[in-house]
Amino acid sequence: MYANKKDALNVTFKSFMSNNIRKHLPAGYNHLVKDWKALERWRDPRYLLDKIGEEFVEAIGYMK
């Protein structure tokens, strides 16, 4: 799909939509959420309990 890693890392949104999404091609995503505060906060069960209480939340692919 891309000539090299640099090209893949610099793909524009428009190009990605045209070349992957609209053609229903698989795509890998790396490091998109590495700066999200949630990644740190969600590790604390007290934080989640405070935010969602006793609601049922399904965890898909959860690994402990």
mmJSON file of the N, C-alpha and C atoms, coordinates in Angstrom:
{"data_MODEL":{"atom_site":{
"group_PDB":["ATOM","ATOM","ATOM","ATOM","ATOM","ATOM","ATOM","ATOM","ATOM","ATOM","ATOM","ATOM","ATOM","ATOM","ATOM","ATOM","ATOM","ATOM","ATOM","ATOM","ATOM","ATOM","ATOM","ATOM","ATOM","ATOM","ATOM","ATOM","ATOM","ATOM","ATOM","ATOM","ATOM","ATOM","ATOM","ATOM","ATOM","ATOM","ATOM","ATOM","ATOM","ATOM","ATOM","ATOM","ATOM","ATOM","ATOM","ATOM","ATOM","ATOM","ATOM","ATOM","ATOM","ATOM","ATOM","ATOM","ATOM","ATOM","ATOM","ATOM","ATOM","ATOM","ATOM","ATOM","ATOM","ATOM","ATOM","ATOM","ATOM","ATOM","ATOM","ATOM","ATOM","ATOM","ATOM","ATOM","ATOM","ATOM","ATOM","ATOM","ATOM","ATOM","ATOM","ATOM","ATOM","ATOM","ATOM","ATOM","ATOM","ATOM","ATOM","ATOM","ATOM","ATOM","ATOM","ATOM","ATOM","ATOM","ATOM","ATOM","ATOM","ATOM","ATOM","ATOM","ATOM","ATOM","ATOM","ATOM","ATOM","ATOM","ATOM","ATOM","ATOM","ATOM","ATOM","ATOM","ATOM","ATOM","ATOM","ATOM","ATOM","ATOM","ATOM","ATOM","ATOM","ATOM","ATOM","ATOM","ATOM","ATOM","ATOM","ATOM","ATOM","ATOM","ATOM","ATOM","ATOM","ATOM","ATOM","ATOM","ATOM","ATOM","ATOM","ATOM","ATOM","ATOM","ATOM","ATOM","ATOM","ATOM","ATOM","ATOM","ATOM","ATOM","ATOM","ATOM","ATOM","ATOM","ATOM","ATOM","ATOM","ATOM","ATOM","ATOM","ATOM","ATOM","ATOM","ATOM","ATOM","ATOM","ATOM","ATOM","ATOM","ATOM","ATOM","ATOM","ATOM","ATOM","ATOM","ATOM","ATOM","ATOM","ATOM","ATOM","ATOM","ATOM","ATOM","ATOM","ATOM","ATOM","ATOM","ATOM"],
"id":[1,2,3,4,5,6,7,8,9,10,11,12,13,14,15,16,17,18,19,20,21,22,23,24,25,26,27,28,29,30,31,32,33,34,35,36,37,38,39,40,41,42,43,44,45,46,47,48,49,50,51,52,53,54,55,56,57,58,59,60,61,62,63,64,65,66,67,68,69,70,71,72,73,74,75,76,77,78,79,80,81,82,83,84,85,86,87,88,89,90,91,92,93,94,95,96,97,98,99,100,101,102,103,104,105,106,107,108,109,110,111,112,113,114,115,116,117,118,119,120,121,122,123,124,125,126,127,128,129,130,131,132,133,134,135,136,137,138,139,140,141,142,143,144,145,146,147,148,149,150,151,152,153,154,155,156,157,158,159,160,161,162,163,164,165,166,167,168,169,170,171,172,173,174,175,176,177,178,179,180,181,182,183,184,185,186,187,188,189,190,191,192],
"type_symbol":["N","C","C","N","C","C","N","C","C","N","C","C","N","C","C","N","C","C","N","C","C","N","C","C","N","C","C","N","C","C","N","C","C","N","C","C","N","C","C","N","C","C","N","C","C","N","C","C","N","C","C","N","C","C","N","C","C","N","C","C","N","C","C","N","C","C","N","C","C","N","C","C","N","C","C","N","C","C","N","C","C","N","C","C","N","C","C","N","C","C","N","C","C","N","C","C","N","C","C","N","C","C","N","C","C","N","C","C","N","C","C","N","C","C","N","C","C","N","C","C","N","C","C","N","C","C","N","C","C","N","C","C","N","C","C","N","C","C","N","C","C","N","C","C","N","C","C","N","C","C","N","C","C","N","C","C","N","C","C","N","C","C","N","C","C","N","C","C","N","C","C","N","C","C","N","C","C","N","C","C","N","C","C","N","C","C","N","C","C","N","C","C"],
"label_atom_id":["N","CA","C","N","CA","C","N","CA","C","N","CA","C","N","CA","C","N","CA","C","N","CA","C","N","CA","C","N","CA","C","N","CA","C","N","CA","C","N","CA","C","N","CA","C","N","CA","C","N","CA","C","N","CA","C","N","CA","C","N","CA","C","N","CA","C","N","CA","C","N","CA","C","N","CA","C","N","CA","C","N","CA","C","N","CA","C","N","CA","C","N","CA","C","N","CA","C","N","CA","C","N","CA","C","N","CA","C","N","CA","C","N","CA","C","N","CA","C","N","CA","C","N","CA","C","N","CA","C","N","CA","C","N","CA","C","N","CA","C","N","CA","C","N","CA","C","N","CA","C","N","CA","C","N","CA","C","N","CA","C","N","CA","C","N","CA","C","N","CA","C","N","CA","C","N","CA","C","N","CA","C","N","CA","C","N","CA","C","N","CA","C","N","CA","C","N","CA","C","N","CA","C","N","CA","C","N","CA","C","N","CA","C","N","CA","C","N","CA","C","N","CA","C"],
"label_alt_id":[null,null,null,null,null,null,null,null,null,null,null,null,null,null,null,null,null,null,null,null,null,null,null,null,null,null,null,null,null,null,null,null,null,null,null,null,null,null,null,null,null,null,null,null,null,null,null,null,null,null,null,null,null,null,null,null,null,null,null,null,null,null,null,null,null,null,null,null,null,null,null,null,null,null,null,null,null,null,null,null,null,null,null,null,null,null,null,null,null,null,null,null,null,null,null,null,null,null,null,null,null,null,null,null,null,null,null,null,null,null,null,null,null,null,null,null,null,null,null,null,null,null,null,null,null,null,null,null,null,null,null,null,null,null,null,null,null,null,null,null,null,null,null,null,null,null,null,null,null,null,null,null,null,null,null,null,null,null,null,null,null,null,null,null,null,null,null,null,null,null,null,null,null,null,null,null,null,null,null,null,null,null,null,null,null,null,null,null,null,null,null,null],
"label_comp_id":["MET","MET","MET","TYR","TYR","TYR","ALA","ALA","ALA","ASN","ASN","ASN","LYS","LYS","LYS","LYS","LYS","LYS","ASP","ASP","ASP","ALA","ALA","ALA","LEU","LEU","LEU","ASN","ASN","ASN","VAL","VAL","VAL","THR","THR","THR","PHE","PHE","PHE","LYS","LYS","LYS","SER","SER","SER","PHE","PHE","PHE","MET","MET","MET","SER","SER","SER","ASN","ASN","ASN","ASN","ASN","ASN","ILE","ILE","ILE","ARG","ARG","ARG","LYS","LYS","LYS","HIS","HIS","HIS","LEU","LEU","LEU","PRO","PRO","PRO","ALA","ALA","ALA","GLY","GLY","GLY","TYR","TYR","TYR","ASN","ASN","ASN","HIS","HIS","HIS","LEU","LEU","LEU","VAL","VAL","VAL","LYS","LYS","LYS","ASP","ASP","ASP","TRP","TRP","TRP","LYS","LYS","LYS","ALA","ALA","ALA","LEU","LEU","LEU","GLU","GLU","GLU","ARG","ARG","ARG","TRP","TRP","TRP","ARG","ARG","ARG","ASP","ASP","ASP","PRO","PRO","PRO","ARG","ARG","ARG","TYR","TYR","TYR","LEU","LEU","LEU","LEU","LEU","LEU","ASP","ASP","ASP","LYS","LYS","LYS","ILE","ILE","ILE","GLY","GLY","GLY","GLU","GLU","GLU","GLU","GLU","GLU","PHE","PHE","PHE","VAL","VAL","VAL","GLU","GLU","GLU","ALA","ALA","ALA","ILE","ILE","ILE","GLY","GLY","GLY","TYR","TYR","TYR","MET","MET","MET","LYS","LYS","LYS"],
"label_asym_id":["A","A","A","A","A","A","A","A","A","A","A","A","A","A","A","A","A","A","A","A","A","A","A","A","A","A","A","A","A","A","A","A","A","A","A","A","A","A","A","A","A","A","A","A","A","A","A","A","A","A","A","A","A","A","A","A","A","A","A","A","A","A","A","A","A","A","A","A","A","A","A","A","A","A","A","A","A","A","A","A","A","A","A","A","A","A","A","A","A","A","A","A","A","A","A","A","A","A","A","A","A","A","A","A","A","A","A","A","A","A","A","A","A","A","A","A","A","A","A","A","A","A","A","A","A","A","A","A","A","A","A","A","A","A","A","A","A","A","A","A","A","A","A","A","A","A","A","A","A","A","A","A","A","A","A","A","A","A","A","A","A","A","A","A","A","A","A","A","A","A","A","A","A","A","A","A","A","A","A","A","A","A","A","A","A","A","A","A","A","A","A","A"],
"label_entity_id":["1","1","1","1","1","1","1","1","1","1","1","1","1","1","1","1","1","1","1","1","1","1","1","1","1","1","1","1","1","1","1","1","1","1","1","1","1","1","1","1","1","1","1","1","1","1","1","1","1","1","1","1","1","1","1","1","1","1","1","1","1","1","1","1","1","1","1","1","1","1","1","1","1","1","1","1","1","1","1","1","1","1","1","1","1","1","1","1","1","1","1","1","1","1","1","1","1","1","1","1","1","1","1","1","1","1","1","1","1","1","1","1","1","1","1","1","1","1","1","1","1","1","1","1","1","1","1","1","1","1","1","1","1","1","1","1","1","1","1","1","1","1","1","1","1","1","1","1","1","1","1","1","1","1","1","1","1","1","1","1","1","1","1","1","1","1","1","1","1","1","1","1","1","1","1","1","1","1","1","1","1","1","1","1","1","1","1","1","1","1","1","1"],
"label_seq_id":[1,1,1,2,2,2,3,3,3,4,4,4,5,5,5,6,6,6,7,7,7,8,8,8,9,9,9,10,10,10,11,11,11,12,12,12,13,13,13,14,14,14,15,15,15,16,16,16,17,17,17,18,18,18,19,19,19,20,20,20,21,21,21,22,22,22,23,23,23,24,24,24,25,25,25,26,26,26,27,27,27,28,28,28,29,29,29,30,30,30,31,31,31,32,32,32,33,33,33,34,34,34,35,35,35,36,36,36,37,37,37,38,38,38,39,39,39,40,40,40,41,41,41,42,42,42,43,43,43,44,44,44,45,45,45,46,46,46,47,47,47,48,48,48,49,49,49,50,50,50,51,51,51,52,52,52,53,53,53,54,54,54,55,55,55,56,56,56,57,57,57,58,58,58,59,59,59,60,60,60,61,61,61,62,62,62,63,63,63,64,64,64],
"pdbx_PDB_ins_code":[null,null,null,null,null,null,null,null,null,null,null,null,null,null,null,null,null,null,null,null,null,null,null,null,null,null,null,null,null,null,null,null,null,null,null,null,null,null,null,null,null,null,null,null,null,null,null,null,null,null,null,null,null,null,null,null,null,null,null,null,null,null,null,null,null,null,null,null,null,null,null,null,null,null,null,null,null,null,null,null,null,null,null,null,null,null,null,null,null,null,null,null,null,null,null,null,null,null,null,null,null,null,null,null,null,null,null,null,null,null,null,null,null,null,null,null,null,null,null,null,null,null,null,null,null,null,null,null,null,null,null,null,null,null,null,null,null,null,null,null,null,null,null,null,null,null,null,null,null,null,null,null,null,null,null,null,null,null,null,null,null,null,null,null,null,null,null,null,null,null,null,null,null,null,null,null,null,null,null,null,null,null,null,null,null,null,null,null,null,null,null,null],
"Cartn_x":[0.814,0.0,0.869,1.811,2.703,4.109,4.866,6.21,7.16,6.963,7.845,7.16,7.831,7.26,7.002,7.914,7.752,6.468,6.209,4.98,3.738,3.803,2.663,2.414,3.469,3.322,2.833,3.025,2.653,1.407,0.633,-0.575,-1.573,-2.235,-3.237,-4.567,-5.427,-6.755,-7.506,-7.452,-8.152,-7.646,-6.341,-5.757,-6.141,-6.104,-6.465,-7.92,-8.8,-10.209,-10.398,-9.715,-9.85,-9.234,-8.064,-7.307,-7.558,-8.096,-8.332,-9.808,-10.363,-11.726,-12.735,-12.727,-13.717,-13.543,-12.345,-12.091,-12.217,-12.585,-12.752,-11.48,-10.34,-9.07,-8.687,-8.063,-7.643,-6.537,-6.459,-5.428,-4.998,-3.749,-3.229,-3.027,-3.28,-3.118,-2.132,-1.116,-0.126,-0.017,0.033,0.324,-0.702,-1.924,-2.925,-3.396,-3.343,-3.872,-2.818,-1.572,-0.505,-0.479,-1.029,-1.028,-2.353,-3.288,-4.58,-4.421,-4.958,-4.914,-5.688,-6.683,-7.51,-6.675,-5.636,-4.813,-4.217,-3.919,-3.388,-4.532,-5.54,-6.647,-7.438,-7.656,-8.504,-7.862,-6.615,-5.953,-6.368,-6.907,-7.327,-8.809,-9.139,-10.545,-11.405,-10.835,-11.597,-12.035,-11.189,-11.536,-12.735,-12.669,-13.773,-15.053,-14.943,-16.119,-16.753,-15.932,-16.433,-17.122,-16.584,-17.117,-18.341,-18.342,-19.444,-20.281,-19.837,-20.612,-20.735,-21.941,-22.185,-22.652,-22.487,-22.9,-22.077,-22.706,-22.008,-21.254,-19.99,-19.157,-18.457,-18.647,-18.015,-16.603,-15.639,-14.246,-13.869,-13.639,-13.291,-11.776,-11.205,-9.751,-8.986,-9.64,-8.976,-7.937,-6.754,-5.665,-5.121,-5.065,-4.574,-3.114],
"Cartn_y":[-1.183,0.0,1.262,1.338,2.491,2.042,2.935,2.592,2.29,2.984,2.765,3.246,3.04,3.397,4.903,5.695,7.151,7.58,7.011,7.345,6.949,5.785,5.308,6.201,6.671,7.519,8.924,9.339,10.694,10.762,9.703,9.682,10.722,11.387,12.376,11.684,12.378,11.846,11.564,12.505,12.358,11.129,10.963,9.81,8.507,8.508,7.307,6.924,7.916,7.633,7.074,7.659,7.223,5.86,5.634,4.427,3.239,3.462,2.355,2.198,3.215,3.107,2.86,3.64,3.489,2.186,1.635,0.364,-0.824,-0.545,-1.591,-2.411,-1.736,-2.409,-2.332,-3.384,-3.347,-2.314,-1.832,-0.856,-1.068,-0.835,-0.924,0.47,0.612,1.905,1.749,2.557,2.514,3.876,3.864,5.051,6.174,5.869,6.918,7.461,6.647,7.058,7.097,7.066,6.971,8.145,9.291,10.46,10.673,9.753,9.901,9.725,10.658,10.566,9.347,8.928,7.788,6.52,6.361,5.155,5.017,6.122,6.089,6.03,6.848,6.933,5.635,4.965,3.774,2.601,2.687,1.606,1.605,2.716,2.845,2.5,1.356,0.95,1.992,2.744,3.773,4.887,5.228,6.256,5.802,4.556,4.034,3.929,3.486,3.371,4.734,5.744,7.106,7.622,7.281,7.797,7.042,5.717,4.94,4.208,4.215,3.567,2.078,1.583,0.14,-0.3,0.527,0.177,-0.987,-1.824,-2.937,-2.41,-2.73,-2.33,-3.569,-3.881,-5.058,-4.704,-5.503,-5.301,-6.362,-5.959,-6.888,-6.893,-8.073,-8.184,-7.755,-7.744,-7.338,-8.361,-7.891,-8.768,-8.22,-9.033,-8.588,-8.882],
"Cartn_z":[0.0,0.0,0.0,0.951,1.01,0.646,0.034,-0.434,0.71,1.844,2.983,4.266,5.379,6.674,6.777,6.251,6.319,5.619,4.445,3.718,4.522,5.132,5.92,7.132,7.761,8.938,8.597,7.365,6.962,6.088,6.072,5.248,5.763,4.848,5.227,5.505,6.211,6.497,5.198,4.272,2.99,2.233,2.197,1.517,2.21,3.528,4.273,4.002,4.004,3.735,2.323,1.358,-0.036,-0.295,0.283,-0.039,0.883,2.052,2.976,3.328,3.921,4.439,3.323,2.296,1.215,0.435,0.455,-0.235,0.71,1.953,2.973,3.168,3.128,3.347,4.825,5.332,6.735,6.939,8.15,8.478,9.919,10.185,11.545,12.103,13.379,14.037,15.186,15.203,16.276,16.947,18.238,19.045,18.931,18.555,18.416,19.761,20.783,22.082,23.175,22.804,23.814,24.777,24.409,25.274,26.004,25.858,26.523,28.024,28.781,30.239,30.729,29.958,30.349,30.524,29.762,29.875,31.267,31.89,33.26,34.279,34.073,35.026,35.135,34.029,34.03,34.758,35.069,35.818,37.282,37.73,39.128,39.242,39.857,39.971,40.692,41.618,42.332,41.385,40.434,39.444,38.615,38.136,37.322,38.135,39.372,40.222,40.445,40.639,40.826,39.558,38.394,37.135,36.629,36.762,36.183,37.217,38.453,39.515,39.303,39.436,39.345,37.96,36.944,35.586,35.058,34.249,33.605,32.386,32.31,31.172,30.659,29.4,28.809,28.375,28.794,28.409,27.399,26.181,25.112,24.954,24.962,24.801,26.036,27.188,28.424,28.809,29.108,29.56,30.849,31.858,33.161,33.335],
"occupancy":[1.0,1.0,1.0,1.0,1.0,1.0,1.0,1.0,1.0,1.0,1.0,1.0,1.0,1.0,1.0,1.0,1.0,1.0,1.0,1.0,1.0,1.0,1.0,1.0,1.0,1.0,1.0,1.0,1.0,1.0,1.0,1.0,1.0,1.0,1.0,1.0,1.0,1.0,1.0,1.0,1.0,1.0,1.0,1.0,1.0,1.0,1.0,1.0,1.0,1.0,1.0,1.0,1.0,1.0,1.0,1.0,1.0,1.0,1.0,1.0,1.0,1.0,1.0,1.0,1.0,1.0,1.0,1.0,1.0,1.0,1.0,1.0,1.0,1.0,1.0,1.0,1.0,1.0,1.0,1.0,1.0,1.0,1.0,1.0,1.0,1.0,1.0,1.0,1.0,1.0,1.0,1.0,1.0,1.0,1.0,1.0,1.0,1.0,1.0,1.0,1.0,1.0,1.0,1.0,1.0,1.0,1.0,1.0,1.0,1.0,1.0,1.0,1.0,1.0,1.0,1.0,1.0,1.0,1.0,1.0,1.0,1.0,1.0,1.0,1.0,1.0,1.0,1.0,1.0,1.0,1.0,1.0,1.0,1.0,1.0,1.0,1.0,1.0,1.0,1.0,1.0,1.0,1.0,1.0,1.0,1.0,1.0,1.0,1.0,1.0,1.0,1.0,1.0,1.0,1.0,1.0,1.0,1.0,1.0,1.0,1.0,1.0,1.0,1.0,1.0,1.0,1.0,1.0,1.0,1.0,1.0,1.0,1.0,1.0,1.0,1.0,1.0,1.0,1.0,1.0,1.0,1.0,1.0,1.0,1.0,1.0,1.0,1.0,1.0,1.0,1.0,1.0],
"B_iso_or_equiv":[0.0,0.0,0.0,0.0,0.0,0.0,0.0,0.0,0.0,0.0,0.0,0.0,0.0,0.0,0.0,0.0,0.0,0.0,0.0,0.0,0.0,0.0,0.0,0.0,0.0,0.0,0.0,0.0,0.0,0.0,0.0,0.0,0.0,0.0,0.0,0.0,0.0,0.0,0.0,0.0,0.0,0.0,0.0,0.0,0.0,0.0,0.0,0.0,0.0,0.0,0.0,0.0,0.0,0.0,0.0,0.0,0.0,0.0,0.0,0.0,0.0,0.0,0.0,0.0,0.0,0.0,0.0,0.0,0.0,0.0,0.0,0.0,0.0,0.0,0.0,0.0,0.0,0.0,0.0,0.0,0.0,0.0,0.0,0.0,0.0,0.0,0.0,0.0,0.0,0.0,0.0,0.0,0.0,0.0,0.0,0.0,0.0,0.0,0.0,0.0,0.0,0.0,0.0,0.0,0.0,0.0,0.0,0.0,0.0,0.0,0.0,0.0,0.0,0.0,0.0,0.0,0.0,0.0,0.0,0.0,0.0,0.0,0.0,0.0,0.0,0.0,0.0,0.0,0.0,0.0,0.0,0.0,0.0,0.0,0.0,0.0,0.0,0.0,0.0,0.0,0.0,0.0,0.0,0.0,0.0,0.0,0.0,0.0,0.0,0.0,0.0,0.0,0.0,0.0,0.0,0.0,0.0,0.0,0.0,0.0,0.0,0.0,0.0,0.0,0.0,0.0,0.0,0.0,0.0,0.0,0.0,0.0,0.0,0.0,0.0,0.0,0.0,0.0,0.0,0.0,0.0,0.0,0.0,0.0,0.0,0.0,0.0,0.0,0.0,0.0,0.0,0.0],
"pdbx_formal_charge":[null,null,null,null,null,null,null,null,null,null,null,null,null,null,null,null,null,null,null,null,null,null,null,null,null,null,null,null,null,null,null,null,null,null,null,null,null,null,null,null,null,null,null,null,null,null,null,null,null,null,null,null,null,null,null,null,null,null,null,null,null,null,null,null,null,null,null,null,null,null,null,null,null,null,null,null,null,null,null,null,null,null,null,null,null,null,null,null,null,null,null,null,null,null,null,null,null,null,null,null,null,null,null,null,null,null,null,null,null,null,null,null,null,null,null,null,null,null,null,null,null,null,null,null,null,null,null,null,null,null,null,null,null,null,null,null,null,null,null,null,null,null,null,null,null,null,null,null,null,null,null,null,null,null,null,null,null,null,null,null,null,null,null,null,null,null,null,null,null,null,null,null,null,null,null,null,null,null,null,null,null,null,null,null,null,null,null,null,null,null,null,null],
"auth_seq_id":[1,1,1,2,2,2,3,3,3,4,4,4,5,5,5,6,6,6,7,7,7,8,8,8,9,9,9,10,10,10,11,11,11,12,12,12,13,13,13,14,14,14,15,15,15,16,16,16,17,17,17,18,18,18,19,19,19,20,20,20,21,21,21,22,22,22,23,23,23,24,24,24,25,25,25,26,26,26,27,27,27,28,28,28,29,29,29,30,30,30,31,31,31,32,32,32,33,33,33,34,34,34,35,35,35,36,36,36,37,37,37,38,38,38,39,39,39,40,40,40,41,41,41,42,42,42,43,43,43,44,44,44,45,45,45,46,46,46,47,47,47,48,48,48,49,49,49,50,50,50,51,51,51,52,52,52,53,53,53,54,54,54,55,55,55,56,56,56,57,57,57,58,58,58,59,59,59,60,60,60,61,61,61,62,62,62,63,63,63,64,64,64],
"auth_comp_id":["MET","MET","MET","TYR","TYR","TYR","ALA","ALA","ALA","ASN","ASN","ASN","LYS","LYS","LYS","LYS","LYS","LYS","ASP","ASP","ASP","ALA","ALA","ALA","LEU","LEU","LEU","ASN","ASN","ASN","VAL","VAL","VAL","THR","THR","THR","PHE","PHE","PHE","LYS","LYS","LYS","SER","SER","SER","PHE","PHE","PHE","MET","MET","MET","SER","SER","SER","ASN","ASN","ASN","ASN","ASN","ASN","ILE","ILE","ILE","ARG","ARG","ARG","LYS","LYS","LYS","HIS","HIS","HIS","LEU","LEU","LEU","PRO","PRO","PRO","ALA","ALA","ALA","GLY","GLY","GLY","TYR","TYR","TYR","ASN","ASN","ASN","HIS","HIS","HIS","LEU","LEU","LEU","VAL","VAL","VAL","LYS","LYS","LYS","ASP","ASP","ASP","TRP","TRP","TRP","LYS","LYS","LYS","ALA","ALA","ALA","LEU","LEU","LEU","GLU","GLU","GLU","ARG","ARG","ARG","TRP","TRP","TRP","ARG","ARG","ARG","ASP","ASP","ASP","PRO","PRO","PRO","ARG","ARG","ARG","TYR","TYR","TYR","LEU","LEU","LEU","LEU","LEU","LEU","ASP","ASP","ASP","LYS","LYS","LYS","ILE","ILE","ILE","GLY","GLY","GLY","GLU","GLU","GLU","GLU","GLU","GLU","PHE","PHE","PHE","VAL","VAL","VAL","GLU","GLU","GLU","ALA","ALA","ALA","ILE","ILE","ILE","GLY","GLY","GLY","TYR","TYR","TYR","MET","MET","MET","LYS","LYS","LYS"],
"auth_asym_id":["A","A","A","A","A","A","A","A","A","A","A","A","A","A","A","A","A","A","A","A","A","A","A","A","A","A","A","A","A","A","A","A","A","A","A","A","A","A","A","A","A","A","A","A","A","A","A","A","A","A","A","A","A","A","A","A","A","A","A","A","A","A","A","A","A","A","A","A","A","A","A","A","A","A","A","A","A","A","A","A","A","A","A","A","A","A","A","A","A","A","A","A","A","A","A","A","A","A","A","A","A","A","A","A","A","A","A","A","A","A","A","A","A","A","A","A","A","A","A","A","A","A","A","A","A","A","A","A","A","A","A","A","A","A","A","A","A","A","A","A","A","A","A","A","A","A","A","A","A","A","A","A","A","A","A","A","A","A","A","A","A","A","A","A","A","A","A","A","A","A","A","A","A","A","A","A","A","A","A","A","A","A","A","A","A","A","A","A","A","A","A","A"],
"auth_atom_id":["N","CA","C","N","CA","C","N","CA","C","N","CA","C","N","CA","C","N","CA","C","N","CA","C","N","CA","C","N","CA","C","N","CA","C","N","CA","C","N","CA","C","N","CA","C","N","CA","C","N","CA","C","N","CA","C","N","CA","C","N","CA","C","N","CA","C","N","CA","C","N","CA","C","N","CA","C","N","CA","C","N","CA","C","N","CA","C","N","CA","C","N","CA","C","N","CA","C","N","CA","C","N","CA","C","N","CA","C","N","CA","C","N","CA","C","N","CA","C","N","CA","C","N","CA","C","N","CA","C","N","CA","C","N","CA","C","N","CA","C","N","CA","C","N","CA","C","N","CA","C","N","CA","C","N","CA","C","N","CA","C","N","CA","C","N","CA","C","N","CA","C","N","CA","C","N","CA","C","N","CA","C","N","CA","C","N","CA","C","N","CA","C","N","CA","C","N","CA","C","N","CA","C","N","CA","C","N","CA","C","N","CA","C","N","CA","C","N","CA","C","N","CA","C"],
"pdbx_PDB_model_num":[1,1,1,1,1,1,1,1,1,1,1,1,1,1,1,1,1,1,1,1,1,1,1,1,1,1,1,1,1,1,1,1,1,1,1,1,1,1,1,1,1,1,1,1,1,1,1,1,1,1,1,1,1,1,1,1,1,1,1,1,1,1,1,1,1,1,1,1,1,1,1,1,1,1,1,1,1,1,1,1,1,1,1,1,1,1,1,1,1,1,1,1,1,1,1,1,1,1,1,1,1,1,1,1,1,1,1,1,1,1,1,1,1,1,1,1,1,1,1,1,1,1,1,1,1,1,1,1,1,1,1,1,1,1,1,1,1,1,1,1,1,1,1,1,1,1,1,1,1,1,1,1,1,1,1,1,1,1,1,1,1,1,1,1,1,1,1,1,1,1,1,1,1,1,1,1,1,1,1,1,1,1,1,1,1,1,1,1,1,1,1,1]
}}}
